[in-house]
Amino acid sequence: MFNSVYNKKNKPIDMNFVIGILFSYFLYSSIVFKRYRSKTIMILESKPVEYLGRISYSLYLVHGPFLALANIYMLKNYTFSDDVRQLLLFAFVLFFIIPFSALFYHLIEKRFLNK
């Protein structure tokens, strides 16, 4: 999503990596310092986020093949810029992969959790 930024020695810095590290630190500090009861904690404890946590393993199993197929299909049949393709893949995740993962969780994974 983000292009590489160059440091003073003209070496590329991967911004996705930097944003991932900052986001991870943000989540970690929000959980560790829970006593402050910030809005972040209330967001993390909300029902939709808890549900995403519950279906996260199904989401992990399902997203790879579907994203790969969608990306191959778009690369083969359309000429989108990288930004447009990523936005379309994001919409694909929201409107297809998450509901399919929920269905996968309820029909398959949940049966094996109780055994």
C-alpha distances in whole Angstrom, upper triangle without the diagonal:
4,7,10,12,16,19,22,23,20,19,15,13,10,9,7,11,12,11,12,15,16,15,18,20,20,21,23,25,25,27,29,30,31,34,33,32,29,27,24,27,28,25,24,28,27,28,25,23,26,26,23,24,27,25,22,24,24,21,20,23,22,18,18,20,19,15,16,19,17,14,18,19,17,16,20,21,19,17,14,11,8,7,10,10,7,9,12,11,11,14,16,15,17,19,20,19,20,24,24,24,26,29,28,29,32,33,33,32,34,37,36,36,39,41
4,7,9,12,15,19,20,17,16,12,10,8,6,6,10,10,9,12,14,14,15,17,19,19,21,23,24,25,27,29,30,31,34,33,32,29,27,25,27,29,26,25,29,29,30,27,25,28,29,25,26,29,28,25,27,27,24,23,26,25,21,21,23,23,19,20,23,21,18,21,23,20,19,23,24,22,19,16,13,10,9,13,13,11,12,16,15,14,18,19,19,20,23,24,23,24,27,28,27,29,32,32,32,35,37,36,35,37,40,39,38,42,43
4,6,10,13,16,17,14,13,9,9,7,7,8,11,12,12,14,16,17,18,20,22,22,24,26,27,28,30,32,33,34,37,36,35,32,31,28,31,32,29,29,33,33,34,31,29,32,32,29,29,33,31,28,29,30,27,25,28,27,23,23,25,24,21,21,24,22,19,21,23,21,19,23,24,22,19,17,13,10,10,14,15,13,15,18,17,17,20,22,22,23,26,27,26,27,30,31,30,32,35,34,35,38,40,39,37,40,43,42,41,45,46
4,7,10,13,14,11,9,6,5,5,6,8,10,10,12,14,15,16,18,20,21,22,24,25,27,28,30,31,32,34,37,36,36,33,32,29,32,34,31,30,34,34,36,33,30,33,34,30,31,34,32,29,30,32,28,27,29,29,25,24,27,27,23,23,26,25,21,24,26,24,22,26,27,25,22,20,16,14,14,18,18,16,18,21,20,20,24,25,24,26,29,30,28,29,33,33,32,35,37,36,37,40,41,40,39,41,44,43,42,46,47
4,7,10,11,9,8,6,5,7,7,10,11,11,12,15,16,16,18,20,21,22,24,26,26,28,30,31,32,34,37,35,35,32,32,29,32,34,31,31,35,35,37,34,32,35,36,32,33,36,35,32,33,34,31,29,32,32,28,27,30,30,26,27,30,28,25,27,30,27,26,29,31,28,25,23,19,17,17,20,21,19,21,24,24,23,26,28,27,29,32,32,31,32,35,36,35,37,40,39,39,43,44,43,41,44,47,46,44,48,49
4,7,8,5,5,4,6,9,10,13,14,13,15,18,18,18,21,23,23,24,27,28,28,30,33,33,34,36,39,37,38,35,34,32,35,37,34,34,38,38,40,38,35,38,39,35,36,39,38,35,36,37,34,32,35,35,31,30,33,33,29,29,32,31,28,30,32,30,28,31,33,31,28,26,22,20,20,24,24,22,25,28,27,27,30,31,31,32,35,36,34,35,39,39,38,40,43,42,42,46,47,46,44,47,50,48,47,51,52
4,6,5,6,7,7,10,11,15,14,13,16,18,18,18,21,23,22,24,27,27,27,30,32,32,33,35,38,36,37,35,34,32,34,37,35,34,38,39,41,39,36,39,40,37,37,40,39,36,37,39,36,34,37,37,34,32,35,36,32,32,35,34,31,33,36,33,31,35,37,34,32,29,26,23,23,27,27,25,27,31,30,29,33,34,33,34,38,38,37,37,41,41,40,42,45,44,44,47,49,48,46,48,51,49,48,52,53
4,6,7,10,11,14,15,19,18,16,19,22,21,21,24,26,25,27,30,30,30,33,35,35,35,38,40,39,40,37,37,35,38,40,38,38,41,42,45,43,40,42,44,40,40,44,43,40,41,43,39,38,40,41,37,36,39,39,36,36,39,38,34,36,39,37,35,38,40,37,34,32,29,26,26,30,31,29,31,34,33,33,36,38,37,38,41,42,40,41,45,45,44,46,49,48,48,51,53,52,49,52,55,53,52,55,56
4,5,9,11,14,16,19,19,18,21,23,22,23,26,27,26,28,31,31,32,34,36,36,37,40,42,41,42,40,40,37,39,42,40,39,43,44,46,44,41,43,45,41,41,44,43,40,41,43,40,37,40,40,37,36,38,39,35,35,38,37,34,36,38,36,34,37,39,37,34,32,29,27,27,31,31,30,32,35,34,34,37,38,37,39,42,43,41,42,45,46,44,47,49,48,48,51,53,51,49,52,55,53,52,55,56
4,6,9,12,14,18,17,17,20,22,21,22,25,27,27,28,31,32,32,34,36,37,38,40,43,41,42,39,39,36,39,42,39,38,42,43,45,43,40,42,43,40,40,43,42,38,39,41,38,36,38,38,35,33,36,36,33,32,35,34,31,32,35,33,31,34,36,34,31,29,25,23,24,28,28,27,29,32,31,31,34,36,35,37,40,40,38,39,43,43,42,45,47,46,46,50,51,50,48,50,53,52,51,54,55
4,7,10,12,15,14,14,17,19,19,20,23,24,24,26,29,29,30,32,34,34,36,38,41,40,40,38,37,35,37,40,37,36,40,41,43,40,37,40,41,37,37,40,39,35,36,38,35,33,35,35,32,30,33,34,30,30,33,32,29,30,33,31,29,32,34,32,30,28,25,22,23,27,27,25,28,30,29,29,33,33,33,35,38,38,36,37,41,41,39,42,44,43,43,47,48,47,45,47,50,48,47,51,52
4,6,9,12,11,12,15,16,16,18,20,21,22,24,26,27,28,30,32,32,34,36,39,38,38,35,35,32,34,37,34,33,37,38,39,37,34,37,37,34,34,37,36,32,33,35,31,29,32,32,29,27,30,30,27,26,29,29,25,27,30,28,26,29,31,29,27,25,21,19,19,23,23,21,24,26,25,25,29,30,29,31,34,34,32,33,37,37,36,38,41,40,40,43,45,43,41,44,47,45,44,48,49
4,6,9,8,8,11,13,13,14,17,18,18,20,22,23,24,26,28,29,30,32,35,34,34,32,31,28,31,33,31,30,33,34,36,34,31,33,34,31,31,34,33,29,31,32,29,27,30,30,27,26,29,29,25,26,29,28,25,27,30,28,26,30,32,30,27,25,22,19,19,23,22,20,22,25,24,24,27,28,27,29,32,32,30,31,35,35,33,36,39,38,37,41,43,41,39,41,44,43,42,45,46
4,6,6,7,9,10,11,13,15,16,17,19,20,22,23,25,26,27,29,31,34,33,33,30,29,26,29,31,28,27,31,32,33,31,28,30,31,28,27,31,30,26,27,29,26,24,26,26,23,22,25,25,22,22,25,24,21,24,27,25,23,27,29,27,25,22,19,16,16,20,19,17,19,22,20,20,24,25,23,25,28,29,27,27,31,31,30,32,35,34,34,37,39,38,36,38,41,39,38,42,43
4,5,5,6,8,10,10,12,14,15,16,18,20,21,22,24,25,27,28,31,30,30,27,26,23,26,28,25,25,28,29,31,28,25,28,29,26,26,29,28,25,26,28,25,23,26,26,23,22,25,25,22,22,26,24,22,24,27,25,24,27,29,27,25,22,19,15,15,18,18,16,17,21,19,18,22,23,22,23,26,27,25,26,29,30,29,31,34,33,33,36,38,37,35,37,40,39,38,41,43
4,5,5,6,9,10,10,12,14,15,16,18,20,21,22,24,26,27,30,29,29,26,25,22,24,26,23,22,26,26,28,25,22,25,26,22,22,26,25,21,23,24,21,19,22,22,19,18,22,22,18,19,23,21,19,22,24,22,22,25,27,25,24,21,18,15,14,17,17,13,15,18,16,15,19,20,18,20,23,24,22,22,26,26,25,27,30,29,29,32,34,33,31,33,36,35,34,38,39
4,6,5,6,9,10,10,12,14,15,16,18,20,21,22,24,26,29,28,28,26,25,22,24,26,24,22,26,27,29,26,23,25,26,23,23,26,25,21,23,24,22,20,23,23,20,19,23,23,20,21,24,24,21,24,27,25,24,28,30,28,27,24,22,18,18,21,20,17,19,22,19,18,22,23,21,22,26,26,24,24,28,28,26,28,31,30,30,33,35,34,31,33,36,35,34,37,38
4,5,5,6,9,10,11,12,14,15,16,18,20,21,22,24,27,26,26,24,24,20,23,25,23,22,26,27,29,27,24,26,27,24,24,27,27,23,25,27,24,22,25,26,23,23,26,26,23,24,28,27,24,27,30,28,27,31,33,31,29,26,23,20,19,22,22,19,20,23,22,20,24,25,23,24,28,28,26,26,30,30,28,30,33,33,32,35,37,36,34,35,39,37,36,39,41
4,5,5,6,8,10,10,12,14,15,16,18,20,21,22,26,24,24,21,21,17,20,22,20,19,23,23,26,23,20,23,24,21,21,25,24,21,23,25,22,21,24,24,21,21,25,25,21,23,26,25,23,26,28,26,26,30,31,29,28,25,22,19,17,20,20,17,18,21,19,17,21,22,20,21,24,26,23,23,27,28,26,28,31,30,29,33,35,34,32,33,37,36,34,37,39
4,6,5,6,9,10,11,12,14,15,17,18,20,21,25,24,23,21,21,17,19,21,19,17,21,22,24,22,18,21,22,19,18,22,21,18,20,22,19,17,21,22,19,19,23,23,20,21,25,24,22,25,27,26,26,30,31,29,28,25,23,20,18,21,21,17,18,21,19,17,20,21,19,20,23,24,22,21,25,26,23,25,28,27,27,30,32,31,28,30,33,32,30,34,36
4,5,5,6,9,10,10,12,14,15,16,18,20,23,22,23,21,21,17,19,22,20,18,22,23,25,24,20,22,24,21,20,23,24,20,22,24,22,20,23,25,22,22,26,26,23,25,28,27,26,29,31,30,29,33,35,33,32,29,26,23,22,25,24,21,22,25,23,21,24,25,22,23,27,28,25,24,28,29,26,28,31,30,29,32,35,33,30,32,35,34,32,35,37
4,5,5,6,9,10,10,12,14,15,16,18,21,20,20,18,18,15,17,20,18,17,20,22,24,23,20,22,24,21,20,24,24,21,23,26,23,22,25,26,24,24,28,28,25,27,30,29,27,30,33,31,31,35,36,34,33,29,27,24,22,25,25,21,22,25,23,21,24,26,23,23,27,28,26,25,28,30,27,29,32,31,30,33,36,35,32,33,37,35,33,36,38
4,5,5,6,9,10,10,12,14,15,17,20,19,18,16,16,12,14,17,15,13,17,18,21,19,16,18,20,17,17,21,21,18,20,23,20,19,23,24,21,22,26,25,23,25,28,27,26,29,31,29,30,33,34,33,32,28,26,23,21,24,23,20,20,23,21,18,21,23,20,20,24,25,23,21,25,26,24,25,28,28,27,30,32,31,29,30,33,32,30,33,35
4,5,5,6,9,10,11,12,14,15,19,19,18,17,17,13,14,17,15,13,17,19,21,20,16,18,20,17,16,19,20,17,19,21,19,18,22,23,21,21,25,25,23,25,28,28,27,30,32,31,31,34,36,34,34,31,29,25,24,26,25,22,22,25,23,20,23,24,21,21,25,26,23,22,25,26,24,25,28,27,26,29,31,30,27,28,32,30,28,31,33
4,5,5,6,8,10,10,12,14,17,16,17,15,16,13,14,17,16,14,18,20,23,22,18,20,22,20,18,22,23,20,22,25,23,22,25,27,24,25,29,29,27,29,32,31,30,33,35,34,34,38,39,38,37,33,31,28,26,29,28,25,25,28,26,23,26,28,25,25,29,29,27,25,29,30,27,28,32,31,29,32,35,33,30,31,35,33,31,34,35
4,5,5,6,9,10,11,12,15,14,14,12,13,9,11,14,13,12,15,17,20,19,16,18,21,19,18,21,22,20,22,25,23,22,26,27,25,26,30,29,27,29,32,31,30,34,35,34,35,38,39,37,36,33,31,28,26,28,28,24,24,27,25,22,25,27,24,23,27,28,26,24,27,29,26,27,31,30,28,31,34,33,30,31,34,33,31,34,36
4,6,5,6,9,10,11,14,14,13,12,12,8,9,12,11,9,12,15,17,17,13,14,17,15,14,18,19,17,19,22,20,19,23,24,22,24,28,27,26,28,31,30,29,33,34,33,34,38,39,37,37,33,32,28,26,28,28,24,24,27,25,22,24,25,22,22,25,26,24,22,25,26,24,24,28,27,25,28,31,30,27,27,31,30,27,30,32
4,5,5,6,9,10,13,14,14,13,14,11,11,14,14,11,14,17,20,19,16,16,20,18,16,19,21,18,20,23,22,21,24,26,25,26,29,30,28,30,33,32,32,35,37,36,37,40,41,40,39,36,34,31,29,31,31,27,27,30,28,25,27,28,25,25,28,29,26,24,27,29,26,26,30,29,27,29,32,31,28,28,32,30,27,30,32
4,5,5,6,8,11,11,12,11,13,10,10,14,14,12,15,18,21,21,18,18,22,20,19,22,24,21,24,27,25,24,28,29,28,29,33,33,31,33,36,35,35,38,40,39,39,43,44,42,41,38,36,33,31,33,33,29,29,32,30,27,29,31,28,27,31,32,29,27,30,32,29,29,33,32,30,32,35,34,31,31,35,33,30,33,35
4,6,6,6,9,9,9,8,9,7,6,10,11,9,11,14,18,18,15,16,19,18,17,20,22,20,23,25,24,24,27,29,27,29,32,32,30,33,36,35,34,38,39,38,39,42,43,42,41,38,36,33,30,32,32,29,28,31,29,26,28,29,26,25,29,30,28,25,28,30,27,27,30,30,28,30,33,33,30,29,33,32,29,31,34
4,6,5,9,10,10,10,12,9,7,11,11,9,10,14,17,18,14,14,18,17,15,18,20,19,21,24,23,22,26,28,26,28,32,32,30,33,36,35,35,38,40,39,40,43,44,43,42,39,38,34,32,34,34,30,30,32,30,27,29,30,26,26,29,30,27,25,27,29,26,26,29,29,26,28,32,31,27,27,30,29,26,28,31
4,6,8,10,11,12,14,12,10,14,15,13,14,17,20,21,18,18,21,21,18,21,24,22,24,27,26,25,29,31,29,31,34,35,33,36,39,38,37,41,42,42,42,46,47,46,45,42,40,37,35,37,37,33,33,35,33,30,32,33,30,29,33,33,31,28,31,33,29,29,33,32,29,31,35,34,30,30,33,32,28,30,33
4,5,6,8,9,12,11,9,13,14,13,14,18,21,22,19,19,23,22,20,23,26,24,26,29,28,28,31,33,32,33,37,37,35,38,41,40,39,43,44,43,44,48,49,47,46,43,41,38,36,38,38,34,34,36,34,31,33,35,31,30,34,35,33,30,33,34,31,31,35,34,32,33,37,36,33,32,36,35,31,33,35
4,5,6,8,10,9,7,10,12,11,11,15,18,19,17,16,20,20,18,21,24,23,25,28,27,27,30,32,31,33,36,36,35,38,40,39,39,43,44,43,44,47,48,47,47,43,42,38,36,38,38,34,33,36,34,31,32,34,30,29,32,33,31,28,31,33,30,29,32,32,29,31,35,34,31,30,33,33,29,31,33
4,5,8,12,12,10,12,15,14,14,17,20,22,20,19,23,24,22,24,27,26,29,31,30,31,34,36,35,37,40,40,39,41,44,43,43,46,48,47,48,51,52,50,50,47,45,42,39,41,41,37,37,39,37,34,36,37,34,32,35,37,35,32,34,36,33,32,36,36,33,34,38,37,34,33,36,35,32,33,36
4,6,9,10,9,11,14,14,14,17,20,22,20,20,24,24,23,25,28,27,30,32,31,31,35,36,35,37,40,40,38,41,44,42,42,46,47,46,47,50,51,49,49,45,43,40,38,39,40,36,35,38,36,33,34,36,33,32,35,36,35,32,34,36,34,32,36,37,34,35,39,39,35,34,38,37,34,35,38
4,7,8,6,7,11,11,11,13,17,19,17,17,21,21,20,23,25,25,28,30,29,29,33,34,33,35,38,38,36,39,42,40,40,44,45,44,45,49,49,47,47,43,42,39,36,38,38,34,33,36,34,31,32,34,31,29,32,34,32,29,31,33,31,29,33,34,31,32,36,36,33,32,35,35,32,33,36
4,5,5,7,9,10,11,13,17,18,16,17,20,20,20,23,25,24,27,29,28,29,32,33,31,34,37,36,34,37,40,38,38,42,43,41,43,46,46,44,44,40,39,36,33,35,35,32,30,33,32,28,29,32,29,27,30,32,30,27,30,32,30,29,32,33,31,32,36,36,33,32,36,36,33,34,37
4,5,5,6,9,10,11,14,15,14,15,18,18,18,21,23,23,26,28,26,27,30,31,29,32,35,34,32,35,37,35,36,39,40,38,40,44,44,42,41,38,36,34,31,32,33,29,28,30,29,25,26,29,26,24,27,29,28,25,27,30,28,26,30,31,29,30,34,34,32,31,35,35,32,34,37
4,5,5,6,9,10,14,14,12,13,17,16,16,19,21,20,23,25,23,24,27,28,26,29,32,31,29,32,35,33,33,37,37,36,38,41,41,39,39,35,34,31,29,30,30,27,25,28,27,23,24,26,23,22,25,27,25,22,25,27,25,24,28,29,27,28,32,32,29,29,32,32,29,31,34
4,5,5,6,9,12,13,11,12,15,15,14,17,20,19,22,24,23,24,27,28,27,29,32,31,30,33,36,34,34,38,39,38,39,43,43,41,41,38,37,34,31,32,33,29,28,30,28,25,26,28,25,23,26,28,26,23,25,27,25,24,27,28,25,27,30,31,28,27,30,30,27,29,32
4,5,5,6,10,11,10,11,14,15,15,17,20,19,23,24,23,24,28,28,27,30,33,32,31,34,36,34,35,38,39,38,40,43,43,41,42,38,37,34,32,33,33,29,28,30,29,25,26,27,24,22,25,27,26,22,24,27,24,23,26,28,25,26,30,30,28,26,30,30,27,29,32
4,5,5,9,9,7,10,12,12,13,15,17,17,20,22,20,22,25,25,24,27,30,28,27,30,32,31,31,35,35,34,36,39,39,38,38,34,33,31,28,29,29,26,24,26,25,21,22,24,21,19,21,23,22,19,21,24,22,20,24,25,23,24,28,28,26,25,29,29,26,28,31
4,6,9,9,6,7,11,10,10,13,15,14,18,19,18,19,22,23,22,25,28,27,26,29,31,30,30,34,35,34,36,39,39,38,38,35,34,31,28,29,29,25,24,26,24,21,22,23,20,18,21,23,21,18,20,22,20,19,23,23,21,22,26,26,23,23,26,26,23,25,28
4,7,9,7,6,10,11,10,12,15,15,18,20,19,21,24,24,24,27,30,29,28,31,33,32,33,36,37,36,38,41,41,40,41,37,37,34,32,32,32,28,27,29,27,24,24,25,22,20,23,24,23,19,21,23,21,19,22,23,20,21,25,25,23,21,25,25,22,24,27
4,6,6,6,9,10,11,12,15,15,19,20,19,21,24,24,23,26,29,27,27,31,32,31,32,35,35,35,37,40,40,38,39,36,35,33,30,31,30,27,26,27,25,22,22,24,21,18,20,22,21,17,18,21,19,17,21,22,19,20,24,25,22,21,25,26,23,24,28
4,6,5,6,9,10,10,12,14,17,18,17,20,22,22,22,25,27,26,26,30,31,29,31,34,34,34,36,39,39,38,39,36,36,33,31,31,30,27,26,26,25,22,22,22,19,17,19,20,19,15,16,19,17,14,17,19,16,17,20,22,20,18,22,23,20,22,25
4,5,5,6,9,10,11,12,15,16,14,17,20,19,19,22,24,23,22,26,27,26,27,31,31,30,33,35,35,34,35,32,32,30,27,27,27,24,22,23,21,18,18,19,16,13,15,17,16,12,13,16,14,12,15,17,15,16,19,21,19,18,22,23,20,22,26
4,5,5,6,9,10,10,14,15,13,15,18,18,18,21,23,22,22,25,27,25,27,30,30,30,32,35,35,34,35,32,31,29,26,27,26,23,22,23,21,17,18,19,16,14,16,18,16,12,14,17,14,13,17,18,15,17,20,21,19,18,22,22,20,22,25
4,5,5,6,9,10,13,14,14,16,18,19,19,22,24,23,23,27,28,27,29,32,32,32,34,37,37,37,37,35,34,32,30,30,29,26,25,26,23,20,21,21,18,16,19,19,17,14,15,17,14,13,16,17,14,15,19,19,17,16,19,20,17,19,22
4,5,5,6,8,11,12,11,14,16,16,17,20,22,21,21,25,26,25,27,30,30,30,32,35,35,34,36,33,33,31,29,29,28,25,24,24,22,19,19,19,16,14,16,16,14,11,12,14,11,9,12,13,11,12,15,16,14,13,17,18,15,17,21
4,5,5,6,9,10,8,11,14,14,13,17,19,18,18,21,23,22,23,26,27,27,29,32,32,31,33,30,30,27,26,26,24,21,21,21,18,16,16,16,13,12,14,14,12,9,11,12,10,9,12,13,11,13,16,16,14,14,18,18,16,19,22
4,6,5,8,10,9,11,14,15,15,17,20,20,20,23,25,24,25,28,29,29,31,34,34,34,35,32,32,29,28,28,27,23,23,24,21,18,20,19,16,15,17,17,15,12,14,15,12,11,14,14,11,14,17,16,14,14,17,17,15,17,20
4,6,8,9,10,11,13,14,15,18,20,20,21,24,25,25,26,29,30,30,32,35,35,35,36,34,34,31,30,30,28,26,25,25,23,20,21,20,17,16,18,17,15,12,13,14,10,9,12,12,8,10,14,13,10,10,14,14,11,14,17
4,6,5,6,9,10,11,12,15,17,16,17,20,21,21,23,26,26,27,29,31,32,32,33,31,31,29,28,28,26,23,23,22,20,18,18,17,14,14,15,14,11,9,10,10,7,6,9,9,6,9,12,11,9,9,13,13,12,15,17
4,5,5,6,9,10,10,13,15,15,16,18,20,20,21,24,25,26,27,30,31,31,32,30,30,27,26,26,24,21,21,21,18,16,18,17,13,14,16,15,11,9,12,12,8,9,12,11,9,12,15,14,11,12,16,15,14,17,19
4,5,5,6,9,10,12,14,15,16,18,20,20,22,24,25,26,28,30,31,31,33,31,31,28,27,28,25,23,23,23,20,19,20,18,15,16,18,16,13,11,13,12,9,10,12,10,8,12,14,12,9,11,14,13,12,15,17
4,5,5,6,8,11,12,12,14,16,17,18,20,22,23,24,26,28,29,29,31,29,30,27,27,27,24,22,22,21,18,17,18,16,13,14,15,13,10,9,11,9,5,7,9,6,6,10,11,9,7,10,13,12,12,16,17
4,5,5,6,9,11,11,11,14,16,16,17,20,21,21,23,25,26,26,28,26,26,24,23,23,21,18,19,18,15,14,15,13,10,11,13,11,7,7,9,8,5,8,10,9,8,12,13,13,11,13,16,16,16,19,21
4,6,6,7,10,11,11,13,15,16,17,19,21,22,23,25,27,27,28,26,26,23,23,24,21,18,20,19,16,15,17,15,12,14,16,14,10,10,13,12,9,11,13,11,11,15,16,14,12,15,18,17,16,20,21
4,6,7,8,10,11,13,14,16,17,18,20,22,23,24,26,27,28,27,28,25,25,25,22,20,21,20,17,17,18,16,13,16,17,14,10,11,13,11,8,12,13,10,10,14,14,12,11,14,16,15,15,19,20
4,6,6,7,9,11,11,13,14,16,17,19,20,22,23,24,26,24,25,23,23,23,20,18,19,18,14,15,16,13,10,13,14,11,7,9,11,8,6,10,11,8,10,14,14,12,12,15,17,17,18,21,22
4,6,5,6,8,10,10,12,14,15,16,18,20,21,21,23,21,22,19,19,19,16,14,16,14,11,11,13,10,8,11,12,10,6,8,11,9,8,12,13,12,13,16,17,16,15,18,20,20,20,24,25
4,6,5,6,9,10,11,12,14,15,16,18,20,21,22,21,21,19,19,20,16,15,17,16,12,13,15,12,11,14,15,13,10,12,15,13,12,15,16,14,16,19,19,18,17,20,22,22,22,26,27
4,6,5,6,9,10,11,12,14,15,16,18,20,21,21,22,20,21,20,17,16,18,16,13,15,16,13,12,15,16,13,10,13,15,12,12,16,16,14,16,19,19,17,18,21,23,22,23,27,27
4,5,5,6,8,10,10,12,14,15,16,17,19,19,20,18,19,18,15,14,15,13,10,12,13,9,9,12,12,9,7,11,13,10,11,14,15,13,16,19,18,18,18,21,23,23,24,27,28
4,5,5,6,8,10,10,12,14,15,16,17,16,17,15,15,15,11,11,12,11,7,10,11,8,8,12,12,10,8,12,14,13,13,16,17,16,18,21,21,21,20,23,26,25,26,30,31
4,6,5,6,8,10,10,12,14,15,17,16,17,15,17,16,12,12,15,13,10,13,14,12,12,15,16,14,12,15,17,15,16,19,20,18,21,24,23,22,22,26,27,27,28,31,32
4,5,5,6,9,10,10,12,14,16,16,18,16,18,17,13,14,16,13,11,14,15,11,12,16,16,13,12,16,17,15,16,19,19,18,21,24,23,22,23,26,28,28,29,32,33
4,6,5,6,9,10,11,11,14,13,15,14,15,13,10,11,12,9,7,11,11,8,10,13,13,11,11,15,16,14,16,19,19,19,21,24,24,23,24,27,29,29,30,33,34
4,5,5,6,8,10,10,12,11,12,11,13,12,8,9,12,9,7,11,12,10,12,15,15,14,13,17,19,17,18,22,22,22,24,27,27,26,26,29,31,31,32,35,36
4,5,5,6,8,10,12,12,14,13,16,15,11,13,15,13,11,15,16,13,15,18,18,16,16,20,21,19,21,24,24,23,26,29,28,27,28,31,33,32,34,37,38
4,6,5,6,8,11,12,14,14,16,14,11,13,15,12,11,15,15,13,15,18,17,15,16,19,21,19,21,24,24,23,26,28,28,27,28,31,33,33,34,38,39
4,5,5,5,8,8,11,11,13,11,8,11,12,9,9,13,13,12,14,17,17,16,16,20,21,20,22,25,25,25,27,30,30,29,30,33,35,35,36,39,40
4,6,6,7,8,10,10,13,12,9,12,14,12,12,15,16,15,17,20,20,19,19,22,24,23,24,27,28,27,30,32,32,32,32,35,37,37,38,41,42
4,6,8,10,13,14,17,15,12,15,17,15,15,18,19,17,19,22,22,20,21,24,26,24,26,29,29,28,31,33,33,32,33,36,38,38,39,43,43
4,7,10,13,14,17,14,12,15,17,14,15,18,18,16,19,22,21,20,21,24,25,24,26,29,29,29,32,34,33,33,34,37,39,39,40,43,44
4,6,10,12,14,11,9,13,14,12,13,17,16,16,19,21,20,20,21,24,25,25,27,29,30,30,32,34,34,34,35,38,40,40,41,44,46
4,7,9,12,10,9,13,14,12,14,17,17,17,20,22,22,22,23,26,27,27,29,31,32,32,34,37,37,37,37,40,42,42,43,46,48
4,6,8,6,6,9,10,10,12,14,15,15,18,19,20,20,21,24,25,25,27,29,30,31,33,35,36,36,36,38,41,41,41,45,46
4,5,5,6,9,10,11,12,14,16,16,18,20,21,22,22,24,27,27,28,30,32,32,34,36,37,37,37,39,42,42,42,45,47
4,6,5,6,9,10,10,12,14,15,16,18,20,20,20,22,25,25,26,28,30,30,31,34,35,35,34,37,39,39,39,43,44
4,5,5,6,9,10,11,12,14,15,17,18,20,20,21,24,25,25,27,29,29,31,33,35,35,34,36,39,39,39,42,44
4,5,5,6,9,10,11,12,14,15,16,18,18,20,22,23,24,26,28,28,30,32,33,34,33,36,38,39,39,42,44
4,5,5,6,9,10,10,12,14,15,16,16,18,21,21,22,24,26,26,28,30,31,31,31,33,36,36,36,40,41
4,5,5,6,9,10,10,12,14,15,15,16,19,20,20,22,24,24,26,28,30,29,29,31,34,34,34,37,39
4,5,5,6,9,10,11,12,14,14,16,18,19,20,22,24,24,26,28,29,30,29,31,34,35,34,37,39
4,5,5,6,9,10,10,11,13,14,16,17,18,21,22,23,24,26,27,28,28,30,33,33,33,37,38
4,5,5,6,9,10,10,10,12,15,15,16,18,20,20,22,24,25,25,25,27,30,30,30,34,35
4,5,5,6,9,10,10,11,13,15,15,17,19,20,21,23,25,25,24,26,29,30,29,32,34
4,5,5,6,8,9,10,12,14,15,16,18,19,21,22,24,25,25,26,29,30,30,33,35
4,6,5,5,7,9,10,11,12,15,16,17,18,20,21,22,22,24,27,28,28,31,33
4,6,6,5,6,9,10,10,12,14,15,16,18,19,20,20,21,24,25,25,28,30
4,6,6,6,8,10,11,12,14,15,16,18,20,21,20,22,25,26,25,28,30
4,6,7,7,9,11,12,13,15,16,17,19,20,21,22,25,26,26,29,31
4,6,6,6,9,10,11,12,14,16,16,18,18,20,22,24,24,27,29
4,6,5,6,9,10,10,12,14,15,16,16,18,20,21,21,24,26
4,5,5,6,9,10,10,12,14,15,15,16,19,20,20,22,25
4,5,5,6,9,10,11,12,14,14,15,18,20,20,22,24
4,5,5,6,9,10,10,12,12,14,16,18,18,21,23
4,5,5,6,9,10,10,10,12,14,15,15,18,20
4,5,5,6,9,10,10,10,13,15,15,17,19
4,5,5,6,8,9,10,12,14,15,17,19
4,6,5,6,7,9,11,12,13,15,17
4,6,6,5,6,9,10,10,13,15
4,6,6,5,8,10,10,12,15
4,7,7,7,10,11,13,14
4,6,6,7,9,11,12
4,5,5,6,9,11
4,5,5,7,9
4,6,6,7
4,5,5
4,6
4
